[in-house]
Amino acid sequence: MPHSQFSLEVLERVNGEWWNSLVQSVPEGTIFQTTCWADYLKEWANVEPLYITVSNKENRVVGLLLCFKEAYLTNILSRRPFASVTTSLLRTLTPIYTWRAGPLILEKKSWREIIDITINKLKGMAGANAISFNLTLPPCELPQEEAREYLIENGFKATHWATFCVDLTPDKQVLWDNLKKTARRAVRRCQEKGVVVERITSEEDLQRYFELLLETRRRLGFNLPPHFPNTIMWRHLRQREAVEVFVAKQDNMWLAALGVFCFNNILREIAAAQSNYSLDNNIYAGDLIKWEVIKWGHKQGYKTYDLAGVSPDPRTAKDKNIYQFKAKWGGKLINYCTYYKQFSGVNKLLASAISLSVGLLERMWRK
């Protein structure tokens, strides 16, 4: 179908109920394409949400995309002094455009035309100042090989990635039997040691989760992840029952915790944390949390539990350990790609220089 039979509209605001119902109408529609995710990111990282719809000649929406115009190095700059100023400046001077798990295709036969008209529109909006596009497509919705070839032909670089997805629809006994022996053994040992798993309900508990996450990341030598259940996310997603935090306790001592997105029959984990005490004492509380999330998701009627990413070809010890841990929960390995297209190396250098300057100012500020 020629592009002349499609119309595209870019909106800065939409009716949340209308937009989210469209996202939910697609089985692969995720939290990352919803207005509550846009509201959270706008406040958390000072990004500019762009809602894009593609309609056919009958004026029926056949494709949609939530895209973000943001500053290069937003994840770093948003946690530094003068964040609102620097992110706004770089978003204007040297923007990048990002999105996850989109566009969503409501008319499958026209997927190529919908992606083509959407990306061409964004190229025109980006102009000469843009640094890059960073994106992922819905992992199961499109013919992945054809979509990958199309994007590569249009100058995108593909990076192969994967995730394990657990089917939550079988009965509880089948779900248990699908676990590998190592997983069942770890779960039983935790239960024998009196470890229990609960969902947090208060901002006080959310603060304890943050402290546990900080302990975990310091132990690993990492910064905080770009996104985790924080007070801003809690405010925007929790009221829509779109995020949960599960915590494993022993005698009221917090051993491990895990954030979980909940939307459109899909659970997706985020930002796991584990205490030094649990590691030192060989209490595999993270394993018990996984099993409790599986049971809870099954009981609540969710269909899929996405374990949130592994290297499909693990070579380092770290990647191999992550792969083995996530492979033992009875999930199916789903392969997909992330895509990147750079437009201006000069602007990238400019943005990096500004970020470095902000870092120097931060150190001077602390002194």
C-alpha positions as CSV (number, residue, x, y, z in Angstrom):
1,M,0.0,0.0,0.0
2,P,1.6,3.4,-1.0
3,H,2.4,5.9,1.7
4,S,-0.2,8.3,0.3
5,Q,-2.9,6.1,1.8
6,F,-1.5,6.7,5.3
7,S,-1.5,9.8,7.4
8,L,0.8,10.5,10.3
9,E,0.3,12.7,13.3
10,V,2.7,13.7,16.0
11,L,1.2,14.8,19.4
12,E,2.8,16.2,22.5
13,R,-0.2,15.1,24.6
14,V,-2.9,12.5,24.3
15,N,-5.8,11.2,26.3
16,G,-4.2,8.5,28.4
17,E,-7.2,6.1,28.5
18,W,-7.5,6.2,24.7
19,W,-3.7,5.8,24.0
20,N,-3.2,3.0,26.6
21,S,-6.2,1.1,25.3
22,L,-4.6,1.1,21.8
23,V,-1.3,-0.2,23.4
24,Q,-3.2,-2.9,25.2
25,S,-5.0,-4.0,22.0
26,V,-1.7,-5.4,20.7
27,P,-0.5,-8.5,22.6
28,E,3.1,-7.3,22.7
29,G,2.2,-3.8,23.9
30,T,4.4,-3.1,26.9
31,I,4.6,-0.5,29.7
32,F,7.3,1.3,27.7
33,Q,4.6,2.5,25.2
34,T,2.2,3.9,27.8
35,T,1.4,7.4,29.0
36,C,2.3,6.5,32.5
37,W,5.8,5.6,31.4
38,A,6.0,8.9,29.5
39,D,4.9,10.8,32.5
40,Y,7.5,9.1,34.7
41,L,10.3,9.7,32.2
42,K,9.3,13.3,31.6
43,E,9.7,14.0,35.4
44,W,12.6,11.6,36.0
45,A,14.9,12.5,33.1
46,N,13.4,15.7,31.6
47,V,12.7,14.1,28.2
48,E,10.1,15.2,25.7
49,P,7.5,12.5,24.8
50,L,6.3,12.3,21.3
51,Y,3.1,10.4,20.6
52,I,2.9,9.2,16.9
53,T,-0.1,7.7,15.2
54,V,-0.3,6.3,11.7
55,S,-3.9,6.1,10.3
56,N,-5.2,4.6,7.1
57,K,-7.5,6.3,4.6
58,E,-10.6,5.3,6.7
59,N,-8.9,7.3,9.5
60,R,-8.4,4.2,11.6
61,V,-5.2,4.0,13.7
62,V,-3.0,1.2,12.3
63,G,0.3,2.0,14.0
64,L,1.5,3.9,17.0
65,L,4.7,4.8,18.7
66,L,5.8,6.6,21.9
67,C,9.1,8.1,21.2
68,F,11.3,10.3,23.4
69,K,13.4,13.3,22.4
70,E,16.2,13.5,25.0
71,A,19.6,14.8,25.7
72,Y,22.7,12.7,25.0
73,L,23.9,11.1,28.3
74,T,20.5,11.8,29.9
75,N,21.0,9.0,32.4
76,I,24.2,10.7,33.7
77,L,23.1,14.3,33.5
78,S,19.8,13.8,35.1
79,R,21.5,12.9,38.4
80,R,23.9,15.9,38.5
81,P,23.5,19.5,39.6
82,F,21.8,21.8,37.0
83,A,20.2,18.7,35.5
84,S,17.1,20.6,34.2
85,V,19.2,23.2,32.5
86,T,21.8,20.9,30.9
87,T,19.3,18.2,29.7
88,S,17.1,20.9,28.2
89,L,20.0,22.5,26.5
90,L,21.4,19.3,25.0
91,R,17.9,18.1,24.1
92,T,17.6,21.2,21.9
93,L,21.2,21.4,20.5
94,T,22.1,17.7,20.1
95,P,19.0,15.5,20.6
96,I,18.8,11.7,20.4
97,Y,15.5,9.9,19.7
98,T,14.8,6.7,21.6
99,W,12.0,4.2,22.0
100,R,11.5,0.7,23.3
101,A,9.2,-2.1,21.9
102,G,7.7,0.0,19.1
103,P,6.1,1.0,16.8
104,L,3.1,-1.1,17.6
105,I,1.4,-2.4,14.5
106,L,-2.3,-2.8,14.5
107,E,-2.5,-3.7,10.8
108,K,0.1,-6.4,10.4
109,K,0.1,-6.5,6.6
110,S,1.3,-2.9,6.5
111,W,4.2,-3.2,9.0
112,R,6.8,-2.1,6.5
113,E,4.9,1.0,5.4
114,I,4.1,2.0,9.0
115,I,7.8,1.7,10.1
116,D,9.0,3.5,7.0
117,I,6.7,6.5,7.3
118,T,7.3,6.7,11.0
119,I,11.1,6.7,10.8
120,N,11.2,9.1,7.8
121,K,9.0,11.5,9.8
122,L,11.4,11.3,12.7
123,K,14.4,11.9,10.5
124,G,12.8,15.0,9.2
125,M,12.0,16.2,12.7
126,A,15.5,15.4,13.9
127,G,17.2,17.6,11.3
128,A,20.9,18.2,11.2
129,N,21.4,18.5,14.9
130,A,20.4,15.0,16.0
131,I,23.0,12.6,17.3
132,S,21.3,9.2,16.9
133,F,18.2,7.0,17.0
134,N,18.2,4.2,19.6
135,L,15.4,1.7,19.5
136,T,14.1,-1.8,19.9
137,L,11.1,-3.3,18.0
138,P,8.4,-5.4,19.6
139,P,10.2,-8.7,20.1
140,C,7.4,-11.0,18.8
141,E,5.0,-8.9,16.7
142,L,7.0,-8.4,13.5
143,P,8.8,-10.7,11.1
144,Q,12.1,-10.0,12.8
145,E,14.5,-11.0,10.1
146,E,12.7,-8.8,7.5
147,A,12.5,-5.9,9.9
148,R,16.2,-6.3,10.7
149,E,17.1,-6.3,7.0
150,Y,14.9,-3.2,6.4
151,L,16.5,-1.2,9.2
152,I,20.1,-2.2,8.2
153,E,19.3,-1.2,4.6
154,N,18.3,2.2,6.1
155,G,21.6,2.7,7.9
156,F,20.9,1.2,11.3
157,K,23.3,-1.1,13.1
158,A,21.9,-4.1,14.8
159,T,23.0,-5.6,18.1
160,H,21.7,-9.1,18.9
161,W,20.1,-9.6,22.3
162,A,17.7,-12.0,23.9
163,T,15.4,-12.6,26.9
164,F,13.8,-15.5,28.6
165,C,10.0,-15.4,28.8
166,V,8.1,-17.8,31.1
167,D,4.7,-18.9,30.1
168,L,2.5,-18.3,33.2
169,T,-0.7,-20.0,31.8
170,P,0.0,-23.7,32.9
171,D,-1.1,-24.8,36.3
172,K,1.1,-24.3,39.4
173,Q,2.5,-27.9,39.4
174,V,3.5,-27.6,35.7
175,L,5.2,-24.3,36.4
176,W,7.1,-25.9,39.3
177,D,8.1,-29.0,37.2
178,N,9.4,-26.7,34.5
179,L,12.0,-25.2,36.8
180,K,15.4,-26.8,36.6
181,K,16.5,-28.8,39.6
182,T,18.9,-26.2,40.8
183,A,16.1,-23.6,40.9
184,R,13.8,-26.0,42.9
185,R,16.6,-26.8,45.3
186,A,17.4,-23.2,45.9
187,V,13.7,-22.3,46.5
188,R,13.3,-25.2,49.0
189,R,16.4,-24.2,50.9
190,C,15.1,-20.7,51.3
191,Q,11.8,-21.9,52.5
192,E,13.5,-24.2,55.1
193,K,15.4,-21.2,56.4
194,G,12.2,-19.3,57.0
195,V,12.6,-16.8,54.2
196,V,9.3,-15.3,53.1
197,V,8.4,-13.0,50.2
198,E,6.1,-10.0,50.4
199,R,5.1,-7.1,48.1
200,I,5.9,-3.7,49.5
201,T,3.1,-1.1,49.9
202,S,4.6,2.0,51.4
203,E,7.2,4.7,50.4
204,E,9.1,3.8,53.6
205,D,9.6,0.3,52.2
206,L,10.5,1.8,48.9
207,Q,13.3,3.7,50.6
208,R,14.5,0.4,52.1
209,Y,14.5,-1.1,48.7
210,F,16.6,1.8,47.3
211,E,19.1,1.3,50.1
212,L,19.4,-2.4,49.3
213,L,19.8,-1.7,45.6
214,L,22.5,0.9,46.4
215,E,24.3,-1.7,48.5
216,T,24.1,-4.2,45.7
217,R,25.4,-1.8,43.0
218,R,28.3,-0.6,45.2
219,R,29.3,-4.2,45.8
220,L,29.3,-4.9,42.1
221,G,31.1,-1.6,41.3
222,F,28.2,-0.2,39.3
223,N,26.2,3.0,39.2
224,L,22.5,2.8,39.8
225,P,20.6,1.5,36.8
226,P,19.0,4.0,34.5
227,H,15.5,3.0,35.8
228,F,14.4,1.4,39.0
229,P,11.3,1.6,41.2
230,N,11.9,5.1,42.8
231,T,9.5,7.6,44.3
232,I,8.8,9.2,40.9
233,M,8.1,5.9,39.2
234,W,6.1,4.7,42.2
235,R,3.9,7.8,41.9
236,H,3.2,7.5,38.2
237,L,3.0,3.7,37.8
238,R,1.8,2.4,41.2
239,Q,-1.5,4.1,41.1
240,R,-2.2,2.2,37.8
241,E,-1.0,-1.0,39.4
242,A,1.8,-1.1,36.8
243,V,4.7,-1.7,39.1
244,E,5.4,-3.9,42.1
245,V,8.4,-4.6,44.3
246,F,8.9,-8.0,45.9
247,V,11.1,-8.4,48.9
248,A,12.5,-11.5,50.6
249,K,12.8,-11.4,54.4
250,Q,14.2,-13.6,57.1
251,D,13.1,-12.5,60.6
252,N,12.3,-9.1,59.2
253,M,15.8,-8.7,57.8
254,W,15.7,-7.8,54.1
255,L,17.7,-10.2,52.0
256,A,16.7,-9.5,48.4
257,A,14.3,-7.5,46.3
258,L,13.0,-7.2,42.8
259,G,11.0,-4.7,40.8
260,V,8.3,-5.9,38.4
261,F,6.4,-4.1,35.7
262,C,2.8,-5.3,35.3
263,F,1.0,-4.4,32.1
264,N,-1.1,-6.0,29.4
265,N,-0.8,-9.6,30.7
266,I,3.0,-9.2,30.8
267,L,5.3,-9.1,33.9
268,R,8.8,-7.7,33.3
269,E,11.4,-7.6,36.0
270,I,13.7,-4.7,36.7
271,A,16.5,-3.8,39.1
272,A,17.2,-6.8,41.3
273,A,18.9,-6.3,44.7
274,Q,20.6,-8.7,47.1
275,S,22.1,-8.0,50.5
276,N,25.7,-8.7,51.4
277,Y,24.4,-10.8,54.4
278,S,22.4,-13.1,52.1
279,L,25.4,-13.7,49.9
280,D,27.8,-14.3,52.8
281,N,25.4,-16.8,54.3
282,N,24.5,-18.6,51.1
283,I,20.8,-17.6,51.3
284,Y,19.6,-17.6,47.7
285,A,16.7,-15.2,48.3
286,G,16.6,-14.0,44.7
287,D,15.6,-17.5,43.7
288,L,12.7,-17.6,46.0
289,I,11.5,-14.2,44.8
290,K,11.6,-15.5,41.2
291,W,9.3,-18.4,42.1
292,E,7.0,-16.2,44.1
293,V,6.7,-13.8,41.2
294,I,5.8,-16.7,38.9
295,K,3.1,-17.9,41.4
296,W,1.7,-14.5,41.9
297,G,1.6,-13.7,38.2
298,H,-0.1,-17.0,37.5
299,K,-2.7,-16.3,40.2
300,Q,-3.3,-12.8,38.9
301,G,-3.9,-14.0,35.4
302,Y,-0.8,-12.7,33.7
303,K,0.4,-14.7,30.7
304,T,4.1,-14.0,30.4
305,Y,7.0,-13.2,32.7
306,D,9.9,-11.5,30.9
307,L,13.2,-12.0,32.7
308,A,14.5,-8.8,31.1
309,G,17.5,-9.7,28.9
310,V,20.5,-11.9,28.4
311,S,23.4,-12.1,26.0
312,P,22.4,-14.7,23.4
313,D,26.0,-15.7,23.0
314,P,27.5,-15.3,26.5
315,R,31.3,-15.3,26.5
316,T,32.4,-13.5,29.7
317,A,31.9,-15.2,33.1
318,K,29.4,-12.5,34.1
319,D,27.3,-13.1,31.0
320,K,27.4,-16.8,31.4
321,N,26.3,-16.6,35.0
322,I,23.4,-14.4,34.1
323,Y,22.3,-16.7,31.3
324,Q,22.5,-19.8,33.5
325,F,20.5,-18.1,36.2
326,K,17.7,-16.9,34.0
327,A,17.6,-20.1,32.0
328,K,16.6,-22.2,35.0
329,W,13.0,-20.8,35.4
330,G,11.3,-22.7,32.5
331,G,11.3,-19.8,30.1
332,K,11.7,-19.8,26.3
333,L,14.6,-17.9,24.8
334,I,13.4,-15.0,22.6
335,N,16.0,-13.4,20.3
336,Y,15.7,-9.8,19.2
337,C,17.9,-6.8,18.2
338,T,18.5,-3.3,19.5
339,Y,19.2,-0.8,16.7
340,Y,21.3,2.3,16.6
341,K,21.9,4.9,13.9
342,Q,24.3,7.8,14.4
343,F,23.8,11.0,12.5
344,S,26.4,13.4,13.8
345,G,29.7,12.4,15.4
346,V,30.6,16.1,15.8
347,N,27.5,16.8,17.9
348,K,28.2,13.7,19.9
349,L,31.6,15.1,20.8
350,L,30.0,18.4,21.6
351,A,27.5,16.8,23.9
352,S,30.3,14.7,25.6
353,A,32.3,17.9,26.2
354,I,29.3,19.6,27.8
355,S,28.7,16.6,30.0
356,L,32.4,16.5,31.0
357,S,32.2,20.2,31.9
358,V,29.1,19.6,34.1
359,G,31.1,16.8,35.8
360,L,34.0,19.1,36.6
361,L,31.5,21.8,37.9
362,E,30.0,19.1,40.1
363,R,33.3,18.2,41.7
364,M,34.1,21.9,42.2
365,W,30.6,22.3,43.7
366,R,31.2,19.5,46.2
367,K,34.5,21.0,47.3
